Amino acid sequence: MNIMDPVLAKKLRILADAAKYDASCASSGSKGRKAGADAVGSTTGAGICHSYTPDGRCVSLLKILLTNYCLFDCAYCINRRSSNVARARFTVEEVVSLTLGFYKRNYIEGLFLSSGIIKTPDHTMETLVRVARTLRQSHGFAGYIHLKTIPEASPWLIEQAGLWADRLSINVELPAADSLRVLAPEKDGASIDTAMGQMSERIDEAREERRRFAPAGQSTQMIVGADAATDETVLSRSAALYGRYRLRRVYYSAFSPIPEASSLLPARSPPLKRENRLYQADWLLRYYGFSVPEIAAGGADGMLDLDIDPKLAWALKHRDRFPVDVNSGEREMLLRVPGLGAKAVDKIIVARRRTRLTLGDLSRLSPGLKRARPFLIADDHTPGRLMDRLDLRDRLAPGPTQPGLFD
């Protein structure tokens, strides 16, 4: 099938555009895999955009919906049943043909496939599985495959999906159960949690038994700004998901107003910076030892400070904990120094075993030294009264600063 066929090209425009609202399509965590001599695809080669292999290289994915027809009428969704949008539907063969065609032209190295709910959840899930199984079995495709699973579908079908996909995901959609009941009454928060739990169990069992089942784990997405949930509520939900189901990632997608929207929805999108701050806070939860209450305390009324990142906000509210001596400070506190990343902290800990570190040493170990200087003691540096300056926040916040403060 020619991928430039006008009918197929029109479907592709509609269903690629319909898929853009799902942010959870990264490929991090998948295992490197190459096809054999007579097969197709790889998760190890370099691509051109959007996603990343385990070794950090950028790859591209074909990101589409199987169809944007949907039985559900979720208020926040552009593809909801009552939405007046152009509709399209791929066949299994068309998705397979597009994936292979784009791969052979070096446009992509994998597939992210989601769908509206058609006929029944089981029918939809079975069709998604058929796409992945056909690519793997009939064409020997060894590239990355991410399937969006349907929580209401049979557990057996989700089990089948994990046999062929690298990653599975189920969107929790909204952080609060009450919001889901109001804005998506046909969706059941309990069934979503149950499906995520079952998926987590299968992934853990497969790892213990050293067999293949969704080796890149599972992820989810939350829409931010469609309801009145605070950032603290969003992060609390994420922390619970990480702890309960060991998710690979929680993705945050800023609500985007849609045509003919329900009066239950806000008229405007939240600031995009809010989405960015949530990703930064999520990083602090997973890699820097922060708790949700600590992060939320950096802002006001449960919302993160939009002007400065959450790590700096926490540090400025806890000036009594600083400065930290890089030559003797505990790793936990070094991780809380603005400007120092986890990799830089690990390098500092290794380097200080051999010598006492100076600012010159730190500049070679961390690109964020300028922001970190007020919070650090080095062998040739003591910040003195910098921590007491009332304008320290303004000096460290993005934007023009007065020269010479930290020089």
BELFEN-V338223 format. One record per backbone hydrogen bond with DSSP energy under -0.5 kcal/mol. CO is the residue of the C=O (numbers start at 1). NH is the residue of the N-H. Records with the same first field share a line. If there is no record, write none. Layout:
# BELFEN-V338223
CO->NH  NH
This chain:
# BELFEN-V338223
2->5
5->9
6->10
7->11
8->12
9->13
10->14
11->15
12->16
13->17
14->18
15->19  65
17->20
18->21
19->22
21->23
23->25
27->30
30->54
33->43
36->39
40->142
41->35
49->51
51->59
53->56
57->53
58->47
59->51
60->109  110
61->63
62->64  112
64->114
66->90
67->116
72->81
74->77
77->80
80->83
83->85
88->68  69
91->95
92->96
93->97
94->98
95->99
96->100
97->101
98->102
99->103
100->104
101->105
102->107  108
103->106
109->144
110->62
111->113  146
112->64
113->148
114->66
116->118
117->71
118->120
120->124
121->125
122->126
123->127
124->128
125->129
126->130
127->131
128->132
129->133
130->134
131->135
132->136
133->137  138
134->138  139
135->139  141
136->140
139->40
140->40
144->111
145->166  167
146->113
147->149  169
149->151
150->153
154->157  158
155->159
156->160
157->161
158->162
159->163
160->163  164
161->164  165
162->214
165->214
166->216
167->147
168->219
169->149
172->174
173->223
176->180
177->181
178->182
179->183
180->184
183->75
184->187
187->189
188->192
189->193
190->194
191->195
192->196
193->197
194->198
195->199
196->200
197->201
198->202
199->203
200->204
201->205
202->206
203->207
204->208
205->209
206->210  211
207->210
211->213
214->217
217->168
218->248  249
219->170
220->251
221->172  173
222->253
223->225
224->255
230->234
231->235
232->236
233->237
234->238
235->239
236->240
237->241
238->242
239->243
240->244
241->245  247
242->246
249->220
251->222
252->254
253->224
258->261
262->265
271->274  275
272->276
273->277
274->278
275->279
276->280
277->281
278->282
279->283
280->284
281->285
282->286
283->287  288
284->288  290
291->295
292->296
293->297
295->298
296->299
300->303
302->231  232
303->300
307->398
309->313
310->314
311->315
312->316
313->317
314->318
315->318
316->319
318->321
319->322
324->326  377
325->328  329
330->333  334
331->335
333->336
334->337
336->338
337->340
339->341
341->345
342->346
343->347
344->348
345->349
346->350
347->351
348->352
350->353
351->354  355
355->357
357->379
358->362
359->363
360->364
361->364  365
362->366
366->369
368->372
369->373
372->375
373->376
375->324
376->383
377->326
378->381
381->378
383->386
385->388
386->389
389->392
391->395
392->396
393->397
402->405
